[in-house]
Amino acid sequence: MTLGALAALIAAIALAVLVLFLIPTILSVKRTAESVTGLADLLTSELKPTIKELNEVLAELKTVSKGLAERTADVQRFMTALGETGDQMNTINRSMCLVTGMFGQASAWATGAKVAGKFLLDRYLNRKMKGA
């Protein structure tokens, strides 16, 4: 056997051993590829309905947010009117306090005038009786 034939024989044996060791790895890679393909198919079949539902929910959220945006102006007008009403009620309350104070002073003056008038009348009557 020549040196070239021996080298060819060693290369052939090394290639055979390499192939024998690579067969399980190649089979494992094949199974992994099949599993990944199955997973991709499963995800595609499961994700399509989910994405469709998500798009529907987003469309509903857009509709709701548009409605809220339209109502925000109404709420702002209501709050402004409510603030103005509070200011007007405060003004009415202050006016009522002033009027009540005036009535209190007038009542005090009327009571004082009544007491003074009664006192003067009693004094006048007492003088008349003493002088009569």
Backbone bond lengths (Angstrom), bond angles and torsions (degrees), N, CA, C in turn:
res aa  C-N    CA-C-N  psi(-1)  N-CA   C-N-CA  omega(-1)  CA-C   N-CA-C  phi
1 M - - - 1.425 - - 1.524 107.88 -
2 T 1.278 111.11 135.63 1.455 116.13 -176.40 1.518 109.64 -89.49
3 L 1.270 113.15 167.63 1.451 119.47 -178.23 1.530 111.14 -64.91
4 G 1.302 118.85 -37.64 1.470 123.05 178.46 1.509 111.32 -65.89
5 A 1.397 115.55 -39.90 1.458 119.60 179.95 1.521 109.60 -68.44
6 L 1.335 116.22 -39.44 1.459 120.33 178.69 1.527 110.67 -64.19
7 A 1.307 117.62 -40.69 1.462 121.52 178.28 1.514 109.83 -65.30
8 A 1.342 116.84 -39.91 1.465 120.61 178.50 1.510 110.06 -65.45
9 L 1.355 117.75 -39.57 1.459 121.70 179.23 1.527 110.22 -65.43
10 I 1.309 117.87 -43.38 1.480 121.41 178.72 1.523 110.15 -64.39
11 A 1.348 116.46 -40.07 1.466 119.76 178.35 1.510 110.65 -65.69
12 A 1.345 117.56 -38.64 1.469 121.26 179.59 1.518 110.55 -66.37
13 I 1.350 116.41 -42.59 1.467 120.01 179.50 1.537 109.69 -65.86
14 A 1.339 116.59 -42.29 1.468 119.99 179.25 1.520 110.53 -63.12
15 L 1.334 116.03 -39.20 1.473 119.89 178.81 1.522 110.34 -66.15
16 A 1.367 117.16 -40.27 1.461 121.19 179.27 1.525 110.00 -64.23
17 V 1.338 117.93 -43.35 1.463 121.74 179.29 1.536 109.75 -65.03
18 L 1.325 115.22 -41.32 1.459 119.63 178.59 1.522 111.02 -61.49
19 V 1.334 116.02 -44.39 1.464 120.37 178.81 1.521 110.21 -63.20
20 L 1.350 116.48 -41.17 1.470 119.80 179.70 1.543 111.14 -62.60
21 F 1.313 116.39 -39.47 1.457 119.10 178.32 1.532 112.35 -75.67
22 L 1.332 117.47 -28.05 1.461 120.68 -178.82 1.526 112.76 -80.90
23 I 1.321 118.58 -22.73 1.467 121.20 -178.26 1.536 110.85 -57.31
24 P 1.340 121.87 -50.67 1.469 119.68 178.74 1.540 112.50 -61.42
25 T 1.326 116.16 -36.84 1.463 119.42 179.35 1.518 110.16 -66.36
26 I 1.313 117.09 -43.41 1.470 121.32 179.13 1.526 109.91 -63.66
27 L 1.342 117.02 -41.71 1.475 120.30 177.99 1.534 110.73 -64.34
28 S 1.336 116.13 -38.84 1.460 119.92 178.26 1.528 110.85 -65.21
29 V 1.333 116.94 -41.77 1.455 121.08 177.81 1.528 109.39 -63.71
30 K 1.331 117.43 -38.83 1.469 121.14 179.15 1.530 110.36 -63.81
31 R 1.350 116.10 -45.73 1.473 119.23 178.82 1.535 110.52 -63.18
32 T 1.315 116.52 -40.24 1.465 120.24 178.08 1.523 110.91 -62.25
33 A 1.325 116.84 -43.32 1.463 120.90 178.63 1.523 110.82 -63.04
34 E 1.345 116.87 -41.01 1.470 119.85 177.95 1.534 110.48 -65.12
35 S 1.327 116.37 -40.07 1.463 120.50 179.03 1.524 110.78 -64.91
36 V 1.313 116.70 -42.67 1.462 120.76 178.70 1.525 109.81 -64.48
37 T 1.324 117.60 -39.32 1.465 120.79 177.68 1.530 110.31 -63.00
38 G 1.341 116.34 -44.62 1.467 120.06 177.36 1.508 112.10 -62.03
39 L 1.342 116.23 -41.63 1.467 120.37 178.14 1.520 110.87 -63.67
40 A 1.339 116.55 -42.03 1.468 119.85 179.12 1.522 110.29 -63.05
41 D 1.334 117.01 -41.56 1.469 120.02 177.69 1.522 110.81 -63.67
42 L 1.340 116.57 -43.06 1.468 120.68 179.39 1.522 110.48 -63.13
43 L 1.316 117.05 -45.84 1.460 120.04 179.40 1.517 111.30 -62.50
44 T 1.325 116.31 -40.43 1.461 119.66 179.41 1.525 110.43 -63.70
45 S 1.329 116.12 -44.86 1.469 118.95 -178.94 1.526 111.72 -69.22
46 E 1.333 118.09 -33.09 1.464 121.44 -179.62 1.527 112.04 -82.94
47 L 1.298 117.21 -33.67 1.451 119.83 -175.61 1.520 112.92 -78.32
48 K 1.305 118.39 -29.30 1.468 119.28 -179.07 1.524 111.51 -59.25
49 P 1.344 119.55 -50.81 1.475 118.07 177.43 1.531 112.71 -63.44
50 T 1.327 116.34 -36.74 1.460 119.66 179.93 1.521 110.76 -65.08
51 I 1.316 116.78 -42.81 1.464 120.90 178.49 1.522 109.99 -65.30
52 K 1.332 116.45 -37.75 1.466 119.92 178.35 1.533 109.76 -63.77
53 E 1.331 116.91 -45.89 1.468 120.53 178.31 1.530 110.85 -62.81
54 L 1.328 116.79 -40.11 1.452 120.76 178.96 1.525 110.84 -62.15
55 N 1.319 117.15 -40.98 1.468 120.50 176.96 1.529 111.15 -63.90
56 E 1.340 117.15 -38.96 1.468 120.55 177.67 1.529 110.72 -64.62
57 V 1.326 116.27 -42.51 1.469 120.14 179.15 1.529 110.26 -64.08
58 L 1.330 116.47 -41.35 1.461 119.60 177.93 1.523 111.35 -63.11
59 A 1.338 116.85 -39.06 1.468 119.55 177.64 1.524 110.29 -63.95
60 E 1.330 117.30 -40.75 1.469 120.48 177.77 1.525 110.77 -65.01
61 L 1.328 116.57 -41.07 1.468 119.68 178.28 1.524 111.23 -63.13
62 K 1.322 117.19 -37.89 1.463 119.83 177.23 1.518 110.09 -62.90
63 T 1.334 116.39 -42.46 1.462 120.61 179.99 1.528 110.27 -63.27
64 V 1.330 116.12 -45.39 1.466 120.28 -179.52 1.527 110.36 -64.23
65 S 1.333 116.72 -43.14 1.464 118.44 -178.69 1.522 111.36 -66.61
66 K 1.343 117.96 -33.83 1.465 119.77 175.43 1.518 109.96 -63.81
67 G 1.346 116.39 -43.64 1.467 120.28 177.90 1.513 111.59 -60.97
68 L 1.339 116.44 -41.30 1.460 119.66 178.60 1.524 111.28 -65.59
69 A 1.317 116.10 -39.85 1.467 119.27 179.46 1.523 110.46 -64.09
70 E 1.340 116.52 -37.95 1.465 119.58 178.56 1.528 110.69 -67.36
71 R 1.314 116.84 -35.69 1.464 120.80 -177.00 1.530 111.70 -80.65
72 T 1.305 118.14 -17.39 1.459 120.81 -179.28 1.522 110.77 -61.30
73 A 1.328 116.24 -40.82 1.473 119.52 178.46 1.526 110.25 -63.50
74 D 1.338 116.84 -39.94 1.469 119.94 178.05 1.526 110.79 -62.43
75 V 1.317 116.01 -43.42 1.465 120.12 -179.65 1.533 110.20 -64.56
76 Q 1.334 116.98 -39.51 1.466 119.47 178.36 1.523 111.14 -64.12
77 R 1.337 117.15 -42.06 1.472 119.55 177.30 1.525 110.45 -63.51
78 F 1.322 117.28 -41.22 1.462 121.11 178.83 1.526 110.69 -61.70
79 M 1.332 116.54 -45.10 1.459 120.00 -179.12 1.529 110.97 -65.06
80 T 1.328 117.18 -37.01 1.469 120.52 177.30 1.529 109.88 -64.46
81 A 1.341 115.82 -45.69 1.464 119.69 179.26 1.523 110.40 -63.10
82 L 1.326 116.57 -38.50 1.459 120.11 179.06 1.527 110.96 -64.77
83 G 1.329 117.08 -40.57 1.468 120.58 176.78 1.514 111.60 -63.76
84 E 1.334 117.05 -42.50 1.465 120.45 178.81 1.520 110.53 -64.50
85 T 1.333 116.64 -38.97 1.465 120.13 178.20 1.525 110.19 -62.89
86 G 1.334 116.92 -41.19 1.470 120.38 177.27 1.519 111.14 -61.48
87 D 1.341 116.97 -41.99 1.465 120.20 178.11 1.525 111.09 -62.46
88 Q 1.330 116.66 -42.64 1.464 120.64 -179.91 1.527 110.74 -65.75
89 M 1.333 117.01 -39.75 1.465 119.91 177.99 1.527 110.53 -64.83
90 N 1.326 116.52 -36.21 1.462 120.28 176.94 1.526 110.06 -64.46
91 T 1.318 117.31 -41.86 1.474 121.25 177.88 1.524 110.21 -63.12
92 I 1.328 117.20 -44.16 1.475 120.88 178.48 1.527 110.12 -61.93
93 N 1.312 116.78 -40.91 1.466 120.79 179.82 1.528 110.78 -62.62
94 R 1.340 116.69 -44.61 1.472 119.14 177.97 1.531 110.84 -62.80
95 S 1.340 116.90 -40.68 1.468 120.40 179.26 1.524 110.37 -63.02
96 M 1.323 116.34 -42.24 1.466 119.93 179.42 1.528 110.76 -64.35
97 C 1.325 116.45 -36.72 1.471 119.38 177.39 1.528 110.36 -63.37
98 L 1.325 116.93 -42.28 1.467 119.92 178.57 1.523 111.26 -63.78
99 V 1.339 116.35 -44.84 1.468 120.38 -179.83 1.525 110.06 -63.59
100 T 1.324 116.70 -42.86 1.463 120.37 178.70 1.527 110.58 -62.37
101 G 1.329 115.93 -41.00 1.465 119.30 176.96 1.517 111.51 -62.07
102 M 1.339 117.01 -41.27 1.468 120.51 178.23 1.521 110.93 -63.55
103 F 1.359 116.30 -42.72 1.456 118.94 178.13 1.523 110.80 -63.23
104 G 1.335 116.24 -37.87 1.470 119.83 178.21 1.521 110.68 -62.98
105 Q 1.346 117.00 -43.87 1.469 120.30 178.79 1.525 110.71 -66.06
106 A 1.336 116.20 -42.17 1.468 119.18 179.85 1.521 110.05 -64.00
107 S 1.336 116.19 -39.11 1.459 120.04 178.84 1.533 110.22 -64.15
108 A 1.333 114.99 -41.65 1.473 118.09 178.73 1.523 110.14 -63.96
109 W 1.346 117.78 -43.15 1.466 120.94 177.90 1.530 110.34 -62.60
110 A 1.340 116.40 -41.68 1.474 119.34 -179.42 1.521 110.45 -64.95
111 T 1.319 116.64 -41.49 1.463 119.77 178.78 1.526 110.24 -64.20
112 G 1.335 115.65 -43.55 1.469 119.68 177.96 1.517 111.50 -61.36
113 A 1.348 116.18 -42.97 1.470 119.56 179.74 1.526 110.00 -65.18
114 K 1.337 117.03 -38.61 1.471 120.66 -179.92 1.527 110.38 -64.52
115 V 1.333 116.14 -44.65 1.465 120.15 -179.86 1.521 110.01 -65.70
116 A 1.324 116.59 -42.65 1.462 120.10 179.70 1.526 110.44 -64.69
117 G 1.323 116.23 -41.78 1.468 119.56 178.66 1.512 111.50 -63.40
118 K 1.330 117.41 -42.01 1.454 121.35 179.07 1.523 110.14 -64.31
119 F 1.340 115.45 -41.70 1.465 119.76 179.15 1.521 110.80 -62.01
120 L 1.327 116.26 -45.64 1.462 120.02 -179.97 1.529 111.01 -65.07
121 L 1.327 116.72 -39.62 1.461 120.67 179.33 1.525 110.28 -64.49
122 D 1.360 116.17 -44.83 1.466 119.35 178.41 1.522 110.84 -61.71
123 R 1.298 116.95 -41.74 1.463 120.76 179.48 1.529 111.45 -64.74
124 Y 1.320 113.95 -42.11 1.469 118.21 179.15 1.523 110.55 -64.10
125 L 1.340 115.57 -43.66 1.458 119.52 -179.91 1.535 111.19 -66.37
126 N 1.343 116.49 -38.68 1.469 120.01 177.79 1.533 109.96 -63.18
127 R 1.298 120.22 -39.90 1.456 122.74 179.45 1.515 110.29 -68.09
128 K 1.298 114.27 -39.18 1.463 117.80 179.77 1.523 110.68 -64.53
129 M 1.305 114.73 -39.30 1.457 118.48 -178.32 1.530 110.65 -72.88
130 K 1.257 117.81 -35.67 1.451 120.46 178.61 1.532 109.79 -72.45
131 G 1.282 116.34 -35.32 1.446 120.33 -177.41 1.521 111.57 -83.94
132 A 1.254 121.39 -13.00 1.457 122.83 -175.32 1.466 114.56 -87.73
